[in-house]
Amino acid sequence: MLGFPPESNWEGVGVFSHSAKLSHPLRQDGREGDIIEWESFKVGDELPVEVIGRPVYSAGREVMVYCDATHIHSAPDATSRESVWRFM
């Protein structure tokens, strides 16, 4: 994920998505190539706030790398970006 903040010399959260590392990779029965959607899993309540990562954007930290099978991600609480590019 490549972040583009709203202005030059930006430092802070809100450029990248929030993320949380899962205890086990997501797997589901089905055909190879099927899309795995978080909403398809029965997980109960919301994630505890202490497990949610809020990556900070700053000079030298313009790229966020994670694995979709071992992390979930969502839009930040407050978005501070012009755009974000997700490479898969």
MARVEXRO-880946 format. One record per atom (N, C-alpha, C): atom name; residue number from 1; x, y, z negated. Coordinates in steps of 0.2 Angstrom, whole numbers, always signed. Layout:
N
@atome = CA, num = NUM, x = X, y = Y, z = Z
...
//
This chain:
88
@atome = N, num = 1, x = +4, y = -6, z = +0
@atome = CA, num = 1, x = +0, y = +0, z = +0
@atome = C, num = 1, x = +5, y = +6, z = +0
@atome = N, num = 2, x = +3, y = +11, z = +5
@atome = CA, num = 2, x = +7, y = +17, z = +5
@atome = C, num = 2, x = +3, y = +23, z = +4
@atome = N, num = 3, x = +5, y = +27, z = -1
@atome = CA, num = 3, x = +1, y = +32, z = -4
@atome = C, num = 3, x = +2, y = +39, z = -1
@atome = N, num = 4, x = -3, y = +43, z = +0
@atome = CA, num = 4, x = -2, y = +50, z = +3
@atome = C, num = 4, x = -5, y = +54, z = -2
@atome = N, num = 5, x = -2, y = +58, z = -7
@atome = CA, num = 5, x = -5, y = +62, z = -12
@atome = C, num = 5, x = -8, y = +68, z = -8
@atome = N, num = 6, x = -12, y = +72, z = -12
@atome = CA, num = 6, x = -15, y = +78, z = -10
@atome = C, num = 6, x = -11, y = +84, z = -8
@atome = N, num = 7, x = -5, y = +84, z = -11
@atome = CA, num = 7, x = +0, y = +90, z = -10
@atome = C, num = 7, x = +7, y = +87, z = -11
@atome = N, num = 8, x = +12, y = +91, z = -9
@atome = CA, num = 8, x = +19, y = +90, z = -9
@atome = C, num = 8, x = +21, y = +90, z = -17
@atome = N, num = 9, x = +26, y = +86, z = -18
@atome = CA, num = 9, x = +29, y = +85, z = -25
@atome = C, num = 9, x = +24, y = +83, z = -30
@atome = N, num = 10, x = +19, y = +79, z = -28
@atome = CA, num = 10, x = +14, y = +76, z = -32
@atome = C, num = 10, x = +17, y = +71, z = -37
@atome = N, num = 11, x = +15, y = +71, z = -43
@atome = CA, num = 11, x = +16, y = +65, z = -48
@atome = C, num = 11, x = +10, y = +64, z = -52
@atome = N, num = 12, x = +9, y = +58, z = -52
@atome = CA, num = 12, x = +3, y = +56, z = -57
@atome = C, num = 12, x = -1, y = +50, z = -54
@atome = N, num = 13, x = -6, y = +48, z = -57
@atome = CA, num = 13, x = -11, y = +43, z = -55
@atome = C, num = 13, x = -16, y = +45, z = -51
@atome = N, num = 14, x = -19, y = +40, z = -48
@atome = CA, num = 14, x = -25, y = +42, z = -43
@atome = C, num = 14, x = -23, y = +42, z = -36
@atome = N, num = 15, x = -17, y = +41, z = -34
@atome = CA, num = 15, x = -15, y = +40, z = -27
@atome = C, num = 15, x = -16, y = +33, z = -25
@atome = N, num = 16, x = -14, y = +28, z = -29
@atome = CA, num = 16, x = -14, y = +21, z = -28
@atome = C, num = 16, x = -21, y = +18, z = -31
@atome = N, num = 17, x = -23, y = +12, z = -29
@atome = CA, num = 17, x = -28, y = +9, z = -32
@atome = C, num = 17, x = -26, y = +7, z = -39
@atome = N, num = 18, x = -31, y = +6, z = -43
@atome = CA, num = 18, x = -30, y = +2, z = -50
@atome = C, num = 18, x = -29, y = -5, z = -48
@atome = N, num = 19, x = -25, y = -9, z = -53
@atome = CA, num = 19, x = -25, y = -16, z = -52
@atome = C, num = 19, x = -25, y = -20, z = -58
@atome = N, num = 20, x = -26, y = -26, z = -58
@atome = CA, num = 20, x = -26, y = -30, z = -64
@atome = C, num = 20, x = -23, y = -37, z = -61
@atome = N, num = 21, x = -18, y = -40, z = -65
@atome = CA, num = 21, x = -15, y = -46, z = -63
@atome = C, num = 21, x = -20, y = -52, z = -66
@atome = N, num = 22, x = -21, y = -57, z = -62
@atome = CA, num = 22, x = -25, y = -62, z = -64
@atome = C, num = 22, x = -21, y = -68, z = -67
@atome = N, num = 23, x = -24, y = -71, z = -72
@atome = CA, num = 23, x = -21, y = -77, z = -75
@atome = C, num = 23, x = -19, y = -83, z = -70
@atome = N, num = 24, x = -24, y = -83, z = -65
@atome = CA, num = 24, x = -23, y = -89, z = -60
@atome = C, num = 24, x = -25, y = -86, z = -53
@atome = N, num = 25, x = -21, y = -88, z = -48
@atome = CA, num = 25, x = -23, y = -86, z = -41
@atome = C, num = 25, x = -31, y = -87, z = -40
@atome = N, num = 26, x = -34, y = -83, z = -36
@atome = CA, num = 26, x = -41, y = -84, z = -34
@atome = C, num = 26, x = -41, y = -90, z = -29
@atome = N, num = 27, x = -45, y = -95, z = -30
@atome = CA, num = 27, x = -46, y = -100, z = -25
@atome = C, num = 27, x = -54, y = -101, z = -25
@atome = N, num = 28, x = -56, y = -103, z = -19
@atome = CA, num = 28, x = -63, y = -105, z = -18
@atome = C, num = 28, x = -63, y = -111, z = -13
@atome = N, num = 29, x = -68, y = -115, z = -14
@atome = CA, num = 29, x = -69, y = -121, z = -9
@atome = C, num = 29, x = -72, y = -117, z = -3
@atome = N, num = 30, x = -70, y = -120, z = +3
@atome = CA, num = 30, x = -73, y = -118, z = +9
@atome = C, num = 30, x = -68, y = -119, z = +14
@atome = N, num = 31, x = -69, y = -116, z = +20
@atome = CA, num = 31, x = -65, y = -117, z = +26
@atome = C, num = 31, x = -59, y = -113, z = +25
@atome = N, num = 32, x = -53, y = -115, z = +28
@atome = CA, num = 32, x = -47, y = -111, z = +28
@atome = C, num = 32, x = -49, y = -104, z = +32
@atome = N, num = 33, x = -47, y = -99, z = +30
@atome = CA, num = 33, x = -48, y = -92, z = +33
@atome = C, num = 33, x = -54, y = -89, z = +30
@atome = N, num = 34, x = -58, y = -92, z = +26
@atome = CA, num = 34, x = -64, y = -89, z = +23
@atome = C, num = 34, x = -61, y = -83, z = +18
@atome = N, num = 35, x = -65, y = -78, z = +18
@atome = CA, num = 35, x = -63, y = -72, z = +14
@atome = C, num = 35, x = -65, y = -74, z = +7
@atome = N, num = 36, x = -61, y = -72, z = +2
@atome = CA, num = 36, x = -62, y = -73, z = -5
@atome = C, num = 36, x = -64, y = -66, z = -8
@atome = N, num = 37, x = -70, y = -66, z = -10
@atome = CA, num = 37, x = -73, y = -59, z = -13
@atome = C, num = 37, x = -73, y = -60, z = -20
@atome = N, num = 38, x = -71, y = -55, z = -24
@atome = CA, num = 38, x = -71, y = -55, z = -31
@atome = C, num = 38, x = -78, y = -55, z = -34
@atome = N, num = 39, x = -83, y = -52, z = -30
@atome = CA, num = 39, x = -90, y = -52, z = -32
@atome = C, num = 39, x = -93, y = -59, z = -32
@atome = N, num = 40, x = -90, y = -64, z = -28
@atome = CA, num = 40, x = -93, y = -71, z = -28
@atome = C, num = 40, x = -91, y = -75, z = -34
@atome = N, num = 41, x = -87, y = -72, z = -38
@atome = CA, num = 41, x = -85, y = -76, z = -44
@atome = C, num = 41, x = -89, y = -74, z = -50
@atome = N, num = 42, x = -90, y = -78, z = -55
@atome = CA, num = 42, x = -94, y = -76, z = -61
@atome = C, num = 42, x = -89, y = -75, z = -66
@atome = N, num = 43, x = -88, y = -69, z = -68
@atome = CA, num = 43, x = -82, y = -67, z = -73
@atome = C, num = 43, x = -85, y = -64, z = -79
@atome = N, num = 44, x = -91, y = -63, z = -80
@atome = CA, num = 44, x = -94, y = -60, z = -86
@atome = C, num = 44, x = -93, y = -52, z = -86
@atome = N, num = 45, x = -91, y = -50, z = -92
@atome = CA, num = 45, x = -91, y = -42, z = -93
@atome = C, num = 45, x = -85, y = -39, z = -89
@atome = N, num = 46, x = -85, y = -33, z = -89
@atome = CA, num = 46, x = -79, y = -29, z = -86
@atome = C, num = 46, x = -72, y = -31, z = -89
@atome = N, num = 47, x = -67, y = -29, z = -85
@atome = CA, num = 47, x = -60, y = -31, z = -88
@atome = C, num = 47, x = -59, y = -26, z = -94
@atome = N, num = 48, x = -55, y = -29, z = -98
@atome = CA, num = 48, x = -53, y = -24, z = -104
@atome = C, num = 48, x = -48, y = -19, z = -101
@atome = N, num = 49, x = -49, y = -13, z = -104
@atome = CA, num = 49, x = -46, y = -7, z = -101
@atome = C, num = 49, x = -38, y = -8, z = -102
@atome = N, num = 50, x = -36, y = -12, z = -107
@atome = CA, num = 50, x = -28, y = -12, z = -108
@atome = C, num = 50, x = -25, y = -17, z = -102
@atome = N, num = 51, x = -29, y = -21, z = -98
@atome = CA, num = 51, x = -26, y = -25, z = -93
@atome = C, num = 51, x = -26, y = -21, z = -86
@atome = N, num = 52, x = -29, y = -15, z = -86
@atome = CA, num = 52, x = -29, y = -12, z = -79
@atome = C, num = 52, x = -23, y = -8, z = -78
@atome = N, num = 53, x = -19, y = -9, z = -73
@atome = CA, num = 53, x = -14, y = -5, z = -71
@atome = C, num = 53, x = -16, y = +1, z = -67
@atome = N, num = 54, x = -13, y = +7, z = -69
@atome = CA, num = 54, x = -14, y = +13, z = -66
@atome = C, num = 54, x = -7, y = +16, z = -63
@atome = N, num = 55, x = -5, y = +14, z = -58
@atome = CA, num = 55, x = +2, y = +15, z = -55
@atome = C, num = 55, x = +2, y = +23, z = -54
@atome = N, num = 56, x = +8, y = +25, z = -56
@atome = CA, num = 56, x = +10, y = +32, z = -55
@atome = C, num = 56, x = +13, y = +33, z = -49
@atome = N, num = 57, x = +11, y = +38, z = -45
@atome = CA, num = 57, x = +14, y = +40, z = -39
@atome = C, num = 57, x = +19, y = +46, z = -40
@atome = N, num = 58, x = +26, y = +45, z = -37
@atome = CA, num = 58, x = +31, y = +51, z = -38
@atome = C, num = 58, x = +36, y = +49, z = -33
@atome = N, num = 59, x = +41, y = +54, z = -32
@atome = CA, num = 59, x = +46, y = +53, z = -28
@atome = C, num = 59, x = +50, y = +46, z = -29
@atome = N, num = 60, x = +51, y = +42, z = -24
@atome = CA, num = 60, x = +54, y = +36, z = -25
@atome = C, num = 60, x = +49, y = +30, z = -27
@atome = N, num = 61, x = +43, y = +32, z = -28
@atome = CA, num = 61, x = +38, y = +27, z = -30
@atome = C, num = 61, x = +32, y = +28, z = -25
@atome = N, num = 62, x = +33, y = +28, z = -19
@atome = CA, num = 62, x = +28, y = +30, z = -14
@atome = C, num = 62, x = +24, y = +24, z = -11
@atome = N, num = 63, x = +27, y = +18, z = -13
@atome = CA, num = 63, x = +24, y = +11, z = -11
@atome = C, num = 63, x = +22, y = +7, z = -17
@atome = N, num = 64, x = +16, y = +4, z = -16
@atome = CA, num = 64, x = +14, y = -1, z = -21
@atome = C, num = 64, x = +13, y = -8, z = -17
@atome = N, num = 65, x = +16, y = -13, z = -20
@atome = CA, num = 65, x = +16, y = -20, z = -17
@atome = C, num = 65, x = +13, y = -25, z = -22
@atome = N, num = 66, x = +8, y = -28, z = -20
@atome = CA, num = 66, x = +5, y = -34, z = -24
@atome = C, num = 66, x = +2, y = -39, z = -20
@atome = N, num = 67, x = +1, y = -45, z = -23
@atome = CA, num = 67, x = -2, y = -50, z = -19
@atome = C, num = 67, x = -10, y = -51, z = -21
@atome = N, num = 68, x = -14, y = -51, z = -15
@atome = CA, num = 68, x = -21, y = -51, z = -16
@atome = C, num = 68, x = -24, y = -57, z = -20
@atome = N, num = 69, x = -20, y = -63, z = -19
@atome = CA, num = 69, x = -22, y = -69, z = -23
@atome = C, num = 69, x = -21, y = -69, z = -30
@atome = N, num = 70, x = -17, y = -64, z = -33
@atome = CA, num = 70, x = -15, y = -64, z = -40
@atome = C, num = 70, x = -17, y = -58, z = -43
@atome = N, num = 71, x = -20, y = -53, z = -39
@atome = CA, num = 71, x = -22, y = -46, z = -42
@atome = C, num = 71, x = -28, y = -44, z = -39
@atome = N, num = 72, x = -32, y = -41, z = -43
@atome = CA, num = 72, x = -38, y = -38, z = -41
@atome = C, num = 72, x = -37, y = -30, z = -41
@atome = N, num = 73, x = -40, y = -26, z = -36
@atome = CA, num = 73, x = -39, y = -19, z = -36
@atome = C, num = 73, x = -45, y = -16, z = -35
@atome = N, num = 74, x = -46, y = -9, z = -37
@atome = CA, num = 74, x = -51, y = -5, z = -36
@atome = C, num = 74, x = -49, y = +2, z = -35
@atome = N, num = 75, x = -54, y = +6, z = -33
@atome = CA, num = 75, x = -53, y = +13, z = -33
@atome = C, num = 75, x = -51, y = +16, z = -39
@atome = N, num = 76, x = -47, y = +21, z = -40
@atome = CA, num = 76, x = -45, y = +24, z = -46
@atome = C, num = 76, x = -51, y = +28, z = -49
@atome = N, num = 77, x = -51, y = +29, z = -56
@atome = CA, num = 77, x = -56, y = +33, z = -59
@atome = C, num = 77, x = -57, y = +40, z = -56
@atome = N, num = 78, x = -51, y = +43, z = -55
@atome = CA, num = 78, x = -51, y = +50, z = -51
@atome = C, num = 78, x = -46, y = +49, z = -45
@atome = N, num = 79, x = -49, y = +50, z = -39
@atome = CA, num = 79, x = -44, y = +50, z = -34
@atome = C, num = 79, x = -40, y = +56, z = -32
@atome = N, num = 80, x = -34, y = +56, z = -32
@atome = CA, num = 80, x = -29, y = +61, z = -30
@atome = C, num = 80, x = -25, y = +60, z = -24
@atome = N, num = 81, x = -28, y = +59, z = -18
@atome = CA, num = 81, x = -25, y = +57, z = -12
@atome = C, num = 81, x = -28, y = +59, z = -6
@atome = N, num = 82, x = -24, y = +61, z = -1
@atome = CA, num = 82, x = -27, y = +62, z = +6
@atome = C, num = 82, x = -29, y = +55, z = +9
@atome = N, num = 83, x = -25, y = +50, z = +8
@atome = CA, num = 83, x = -26, y = +44, z = +11
@atome = C, num = 83, x = -22, y = +38, z = +7
@atome = N, num = 84, x = -23, y = +32, z = +9
@atome = CA, num = 84, x = -19, y = +27, z = +7
@atome = C, num = 84, x = -19, y = +22, z = +12
@atome = N, num = 85, x = -14, y = +19, z = +14
@atome = CA, num = 85, x = -13, y = +14, z = +20
@atome = C, num = 85, x = -12, y = +7, z = +17
@atome = N, num = 86, x = -16, y = +2, z = +18
@atome = CA, num = 86, x = -15, y = -4, z = +16
@atome = C, num = 86, x = -12, y = -9, z = +21
@atome = N, num = 87, x = -6, y = -12, z = +20
@atome = CA, num = 87, x = -3, y = -16, z = +25
@atome = C, num = 87, x = -4, y = -23, z = +23
@atome = N, num = 88, x = -7, y = -27, z = +27
@atome = CA, num = 88, x = -8, y = -34, z = +26
@atome = C, num = 88, x = -5, y = -39, z = +30
//
